[in-house]
Amino acid sequence: MGSVSGHVGQTDHVMYGATKGAIIAMTRALAWELAPYNIRVNSISPGSVDTPMLRGDITLEANRTGMAFAEVKKLREAEQAFNCWADPSEIAEPIYFLASDSASFITGTDLLVDCGWVAK
């Protein structure tokens, strides 16, 4: 699993972004290393997904700024092209696709599933 943090810099996410960037680079290298064995290697880089981790980040921001959780959540959702966070199932489906035979000619790629975050 990559992350948008592996593609763009984010405050308070230096180490997280560095590790996700490393995963993206490793995906590319392993794709070539394992291609002779017909093994495909891809990664997914989600954007904001409604998970306990993201809710924890929002809680920390709310505590740091003195804002209500709901207010910070609304601000962060407004940063998304569709003004909402992804449901985990919206990340699971692209993972399923990349693991399927339908993606037999895809290797060495990082699929951004980020509601346009990196395109902004």
N, CA, C and O of each residue as an XYZ file, in Angstrom:
480
protein
N       0.837     -1.182      0.000
C       0.000      0.000      0.000
C       0.878      1.240      0.000
O       1.697      1.451      0.894
N       0.680      2.056     -1.036
C       1.301      3.363     -1.076
C       0.364      4.360     -0.410
O      -0.453      3.987      0.432
N       0.481      5.595     -0.778
C      -0.376      6.652     -0.238
C      -0.131      7.913     -1.046
O       0.916      8.062     -1.676
N      -1.094      8.818     -1.028
C      -0.847     10.121     -1.640
C       0.336     10.795     -0.961
O       1.007     11.630     -1.567
N       0.595     10.438      0.294
C       1.732     11.009      1.025
C       3.065     10.614      0.406
O       4.080     11.256      0.674
N       3.079      9.577     -0.409
C       4.284      9.199     -1.135
C       4.478     10.008     -2.399
O       5.528      9.927     -3.036
N       3.464     10.797     -2.771
C       3.507     11.616     -3.993
C       3.614     13.106     -3.702
O       4.191     13.847     -4.498
N       3.070     13.557     -2.582
C       3.069     14.981     -2.241
C       3.499     15.155     -0.785
O       3.285     14.272      0.045
N       4.092     16.274     -0.493
C       4.471     16.562      0.886
C       3.263     16.960      1.715
O       2.353     17.635      1.233
N       3.270     16.530      2.968
C       2.187     16.873      3.884
C       2.782     17.187      5.250
O       3.665     16.480      5.735
N       2.293     18.244      5.855
C       2.725     18.622      7.193
C       2.456     17.487      8.172
O       1.417     16.832      8.103
N       3.389     17.262      9.073
C       3.286     16.240     10.122
C       3.280     14.810      9.588
O       2.891     13.891     10.308
N       3.705     14.602      8.338
C       3.727     13.266      7.752
C       5.061     12.954      7.074
O       5.093     12.231      6.079
N       6.152     13.489      7.600
C       7.451     13.326      6.951
C       7.842     11.854      6.847
O       8.117     11.369      5.749
N       7.869     11.150      7.950
C       8.293      9.747      7.929
C       7.273      8.876      7.199
O       7.647      7.964      6.462
N       6.005      9.152      7.400
C       4.960      8.393      6.714
C       5.117      8.549      5.199
O       5.091      7.563      4.462
N       5.279      9.789      4.741
C       5.457     10.054      3.315
C       6.712      9.406      2.763
O       6.708      8.892      1.645
N       7.789      9.429      3.543
C       9.043      8.818      3.094
C       8.876      7.313      2.907
O       9.358      6.752      1.923
N       8.205      6.664      3.837
C       8.020      5.214      3.720
C       7.090      4.873      2.562
O       7.302      3.876      1.871
N       6.072      5.682      2.345
C       5.151      5.416      1.239
C       5.831      5.677     -0.104
O       5.580      4.959     -1.072
N       6.678      6.687     -0.171
C       7.459      6.917     -1.385
C       8.395      5.750     -1.670
O       8.603      5.377     -2.825
N       8.959      5.179     -0.610
C       9.829      4.015     -0.767
C       9.042      2.817     -1.295
O       9.553      2.054     -2.114
N       7.828      2.650     -0.842
C       6.991      1.542     -1.331
C       6.722      1.699     -2.822
O       6.749      0.721     -3.570
N       6.463      2.925     -3.250
C       6.196      3.182     -4.669
C       7.445      2.864     -5.504
O       7.341      2.248     -6.564
N       8.612      3.281     -5.031
C       9.858      2.978     -5.737
C      10.139      1.471     -5.735
O      10.586      0.916     -6.738
N       9.876      0.820     -4.610
C      10.082     -0.621     -4.514
C       9.156     -1.371     -5.469
O       9.543     -2.385     -6.051
N       7.941     -0.872     -5.625
C       6.979     -1.485     -6.556
C       7.564     -1.507     -7.961
O       7.508     -2.529     -8.644
N       8.117     -0.393     -8.387
C       8.692     -0.302     -9.737
C       9.883     -1.250     -9.906
O       9.998     -1.942    -10.918
N      10.758     -1.272     -8.914
C      11.948     -2.122     -9.004
C      11.575     -3.603     -8.979
O      12.096     -4.390     -9.769
N      10.669     -3.981     -8.069
C      10.266     -5.385     -7.980
C       9.517     -5.855     -9.221
O       9.592     -7.026     -9.591
N       8.803     -4.950     -9.856
C       8.088     -5.332    -11.078
C       9.070     -5.867    -12.113
O       8.801     -6.877    -12.763
N      10.205     -5.194    -12.265
C      11.220     -5.649    -13.230
C      11.965     -6.875    -12.726
O      12.305     -7.772    -13.497
N      12.210     -6.902    -11.440
C      12.941     -8.033    -10.882
C      12.134     -9.337    -10.961
O      12.704    -10.410    -11.156
N      10.838     -9.242    -10.813
C       9.997    -10.443    -10.782
C       9.311    -10.750    -12.108
O       8.678    -11.796    -12.253
N       9.431     -9.847    -13.071
C       8.805    -10.078    -14.383
C       9.242    -11.390    -15.039
O       8.400    -12.057    -15.641
N      10.517    -11.797    -14.953
C      10.901    -13.072    -15.578
C      10.137    -14.280    -15.018
O      10.099    -15.338    -15.645
N       9.537    -14.118    -13.853
C       8.765    -15.190    -13.232
C       7.259    -14.999    -13.423
O       6.447    -15.682    -12.799
N       6.905    -14.053    -14.304
C       5.497    -13.726    -14.572
C       4.745    -13.280    -13.318
O       3.557    -13.560    -13.158
N       5.448    -12.590    -12.443
C       4.834    -12.044    -11.233
C       4.664    -10.545    -11.427
O       5.618     -9.828    -11.728
N       3.439    -10.092    -11.251
C       3.134     -8.662    -11.372
C       3.243     -8.008     -9.995
O       2.881     -8.606     -8.982
N       3.741     -6.783     -9.972
C       3.871     -6.032     -8.724
C       3.308     -4.638     -8.959
O       3.783     -3.905     -9.826
N       2.301     -4.281     -8.188
C       1.674     -2.966     -8.271
C       1.396     -2.460     -6.871
O       1.384     -3.232     -5.912
N       1.176     -1.176     -6.759
C       0.769     -0.597     -5.483
C      -0.437      0.303     -5.704
O      -0.738      0.714     -6.825
N      -1.103      0.591     -4.622
C      -2.268      1.477     -4.610
C      -1.929      2.645     -3.691
O      -1.393      2.441     -2.601
N      -2.233      3.849     -4.117
C      -2.033      5.024     -3.267
C      -3.372      5.689     -2.996
O      -3.846      6.508     -3.784
N      -3.975      5.325     -1.869
C      -5.249      5.961     -1.514
C      -5.044      7.399     -1.051
O      -3.967      7.796     -0.604
N      -6.105      8.141     -1.177
C      -6.164      9.465     -0.575
C      -6.833      9.349      0.782
O      -6.497      8.460      1.564
N      -7.754     10.215      1.063
C      -8.426     10.229      2.364
C      -9.499      9.151      2.419
O     -10.493      9.196      1.695
N      -9.268      8.181      3.300
C     -10.188      7.063      3.469
C     -10.694      7.098      4.904
O      -9.914      7.278      5.840
N     -11.980      6.929      5.073
C     -12.594      6.984      6.403
C     -12.182      5.757      7.218
O     -12.871      4.738      7.243
N     -11.042      5.892      7.877
C     -10.474      4.817      8.692
C     -10.167      5.355     10.090
O     -10.164      6.568     10.299
N      -9.910      4.466     11.042
C      -9.502      4.938     12.368
C      -8.242      5.807     12.328
O      -8.113      6.740     13.120
N      -7.311      5.511     11.411
C      -6.096      6.320     11.311
C      -6.419      7.763     10.913
O      -5.911      8.702     11.525
N      -7.257      7.942      9.895
C      -7.611      9.289      9.464
C      -8.418     10.006     10.543
O      -8.210     11.194     10.790
N      -9.322      9.297     11.175
C     -10.096      9.916     12.262
C      -9.189     10.329     13.423
O      -9.438     11.331     14.094
N      -8.131      9.539     13.650
C      -7.156      9.915     14.676
C      -6.412     11.184     14.304
O      -6.184     12.048     15.151
N      -6.033     11.296     13.033
C      -5.370     12.518     12.562
C      -6.279     13.732     12.728
O      -5.828     14.807     13.123
N      -7.559     13.549     12.423
C      -8.518     14.658     12.543
C      -8.705     15.032     14.016
O      -8.824     16.211     14.352
N      -8.728     14.038     14.879
C      -8.846     14.297     16.319
C      -7.650     15.097     16.809
O      -7.814     16.058     17.560
N      -6.436     14.707     16.389
C      -5.237     15.458     16.778
C      -5.294     16.892     16.282
O      -4.961     17.823     17.016
N      -5.719     17.072     15.033
C      -5.825     18.431     14.487
C      -6.873     19.238     15.238
O      -6.662     20.416     15.528
N      -7.984     18.621     15.551
C      -9.036     19.322     16.305
C      -8.516     19.740     17.674
O      -8.758     20.866     18.108
N      -7.810     18.855     18.355
C      -7.250     19.186     19.671
C      -6.204     20.287     19.563
O      -6.148     21.174     20.414
N      -5.371     20.235     18.518
C      -4.304     21.221     18.334
C      -4.868     22.606     18.011
O      -4.322     23.618     18.450
N      -5.966     22.650     17.239
C      -6.520     23.934     16.796
C      -7.657     24.448     17.667
O      -8.054     25.609     17.563
N      -8.179     23.576     18.527
C      -9.320     23.969     19.355
C     -10.641     23.921     18.610
O     -11.661     24.387     19.119
N     -10.631     23.363     17.416
C     -11.856     23.234     16.629
C     -12.554     21.918     16.979
O     -11.940     21.000     17.522
N     -13.828     21.846     16.662
C     -14.572     20.609     16.868
C     -14.166     19.587     15.811
O     -13.802     19.955     14.694
N     -14.229     18.308     16.162
C     -13.906     17.234     15.229
C     -14.702     17.389     13.941
O     -14.137     17.317     12.850
N     -16.012     17.602     14.060
C     -16.885     17.698     12.882
C     -16.472     18.862     11.978
O     -16.564     18.765     10.755
N     -16.024     19.943     12.575
C     -15.605     21.108     11.796
C     -14.331     20.802     11.000
O     -14.234     21.141      9.821
N     -13.362     20.163     11.650
C     -12.119     19.803     10.963
C     -12.408     18.772      9.878
O     -11.874     18.857      8.772
N     -13.257     17.800     10.201
C     -13.624     16.771      9.221
C     -14.234     17.415      7.986
O     -13.894     17.047      6.862
N     -15.126     18.365      8.184
C     -15.764     19.040      7.055
C     -14.744     19.805      6.220
O     -14.825     19.804      4.992
N     -13.790     20.454      6.871
C     -12.736     21.173      6.144
C     -11.886     20.213      5.316
O     -11.576     20.500      4.160
N     -11.510     19.079      5.898
C     -10.681     18.107      5.188
C     -11.460     17.441      4.053
O     -10.892     17.169      2.995
N     -12.721     17.183      4.255
C     -13.543     16.616      3.174
C     -13.663     17.598      2.018
O     -13.702     17.187      0.858
N     -13.724     18.889      2.320
C     -13.845     19.918      1.283
C     -12.596     19.986      0.405
O     -12.639     20.561     -0.682
N     -11.493     19.411      0.860
C     -10.265     19.371      0.054
C     -10.335     18.313     -1.037
O      -9.488     18.289     -1.931
N     -11.324     17.449     -0.976
C     -11.484     16.369     -1.950
C     -12.333     16.859     -3.123
O     -13.209     17.705     -2.942
N     -12.086     16.348     -4.291
C     -12.846     16.769     -5.475
C     -14.339     16.517     -5.301
O     -15.161     17.289     -5.797
N     -14.698     15.431     -4.595
C     -16.117     15.105     -4.391
C     -16.599     15.467     -2.995
O     -17.687     15.055     -2.590
N     -15.796     16.238     -2.249
C     -16.155     16.729     -0.915
C     -16.510     15.627      0.079
O     -17.389     15.801      0.923
N     -15.826     14.505     -0.028
C     -16.042     13.423      0.935
C     -14.822     12.531      0.977
O     -13.954     12.605      0.107
N     -14.759     11.691      1.987
C     -13.701     10.700      2.094
C     -14.162      9.410      1.445
O     -15.361      9.171      1.304
N     -13.223      8.592      1.055
C     -13.553      7.289      0.485
C     -13.980      6.329      1.584
O     -13.498      6.399      2.714
N     -14.873      5.450      1.238
C     -15.184      4.310      2.079
C     -14.097      3.263      1.819
O     -13.633      3.156      0.684
N     -13.678      2.496      2.810
C     -12.647      1.481      2.565
C     -12.952      0.560      1.377
O     -12.030      0.099      0.705
N     -14.221      0.292      1.114
C     -14.572     -0.571     -0.028
C     -14.163      0.065     -1.358
O     -13.922     -0.642     -2.337
N     -14.086      1.393     -1.394
C     -13.681      2.080     -2.623
C     -12.186      1.934     -2.894
O     -11.718      2.237     -3.992
N     -11.449      1.477     -1.908
C     -10.029      1.162     -2.087
C      -9.881     -0.335     -2.358
O      -9.015     -0.753     -3.126
N     -10.721     -1.121     -1.730
C     -10.658     -2.577     -1.902
C     -10.949     -2.991     -3.346
O     -10.313     -3.913     -3.857
N     -11.880     -2.338     -4.000
C     -12.227     -2.711     -5.380
C     -11.056     -2.555     -6.348
O     -10.799     -3.475     -7.126
N     -10.333     -1.431     -6.336
C      -9.159     -1.332     -7.218
C      -8.067     -2.353     -6.863
O      -7.364     -2.836     -7.750
N      -7.924     -2.681     -5.579
C      -6.966     -3.721     -5.184
C      -7.376     -5.050     -5.807
O      -6.550     -5.773     -6.363
N      -8.655     -5.354     -5.704
C      -9.172     -6.597     -6.297
C      -8.904     -6.616     -7.808
O      -8.487     -7.635     -8.359
N      -9.146     -5.489     -8.462
C      -8.896     -5.408     -9.899
C      -7.432     -5.706    -10.221
O      -7.150     -6.529    -11.091
N      -6.499     -5.048     -9.531
C      -5.079     -5.249     -9.825
C      -4.630     -6.681     -9.550
O      -3.692     -7.166    -10.183
N      -5.283     -7.354     -8.623
C      -4.933     -8.747     -8.315
C      -5.584     -9.730     -9.290
O      -5.231    -10.908     -9.316
N      -6.518     -9.251    -10.077
C      -7.276    -10.132    -10.967
C      -6.584    -10.323    -12.314
O      -5.641     -9.611    -12.658
N      -7.081    -11.302    -13.061
C      -6.576    -11.539    -14.412
C      -6.894    -10.384    -15.351
O      -6.261    -10.252    -16.398
N      -7.856     -9.552    -14.999
C      -8.193     -8.396    -15.834
C      -7.040     -7.395    -15.907
O      -6.984     -6.575    -16.823
N      -6.126     -7.464    -14.945
C      -4.979     -6.560    -14.916
C      -3.699     -7.287    -15.325
O      -2.610     -6.940    -14.868
N      -3.833     -8.293    -16.183
C      -2.694     -9.155    -16.521
C      -1.544     -8.421    -17.204
O      -0.423     -8.928    -17.208
N      -1.782     -7.261    -17.774
C      -0.731     -6.519    -18.476
C      -0.299     -5.283    -17.692
O       0.330     -4.380    -18.245
N      -0.636     -5.243    -16.411
C      -0.285     -4.097    -15.567
C       0.724     -4.548    -14.523
O       0.442     -5.424    -13.706
N       1.891     -3.945    -14.561
C       2.907     -4.200    -13.538
C       3.780     -2.961    -13.398
O       3.986     -2.217    -14.357
N       4.280     -2.754    -12.206
C       5.174     -1.631    -11.950
C       4.469     -0.298    -11.830
O       5.095      0.754    -11.955
N       3.186     -0.335    -11.591
C       2.443      0.922    -11.513
C       1.947      1.172    -10.096
O       1.766      0.246     -9.305
N       1.737      2.428     -9.805
C       1.096      2.840     -8.563
C      -0.221      3.480     -8.953
O      -0.239      4.512     -9.624
N      -1.297      2.890     -8.546
C      -2.627      3.390     -8.896
C      -3.102      4.379     -7.840
O      -3.327      4.015     -6.686
N      -3.250      5.625     -8.248
C      -3.776      6.654     -7.348
C      -5.292      6.506     -7.249
O      -5.998      6.590     -8.253
N      -5.773      6.291     -6.061
C      -7.207      6.215     -5.792
C      -7.460      7.302     -4.757
O      -7.651      7.026     -3.572
N      -7.456      8.542     -5.233
C      -7.330      9.682     -4.334
C      -8.323     10.823     -4.577
O      -8.155     11.923     -4.050
N      -9.342     10.556     -5.366
C     -10.357     11.581     -5.648
C      -9.724     12.866     -6.193
O     -10.180     13.972     -5.905
N      -8.671     12.693     -6.979
C      -8.043     13.837     -7.631
C      -7.057     14.623     -6.792
O      -6.584     15.673     -7.226
N      -6.736     14.141     -5.602
C      -5.867     14.893     -4.673
C      -4.536     15.286     -5.328
O      -4.146     16.452     -5.276
N      -3.849     14.340     -5.931
C      -2.532     14.611     -6.518
C      -2.669     15.459     -7.782
O      -1.742     16.188     -8.133
N      -3.793     15.377     -8.460
C      -4.014     16.166     -9.675
C      -4.214     17.644     -9.382
O      -4.092     18.478    -10.279
N      -4.522     17.975     -8.126
C      -4.834     19.351     -7.762
C      -3.655     20.264     -7.898
O      -3.764     21.459     -7.625
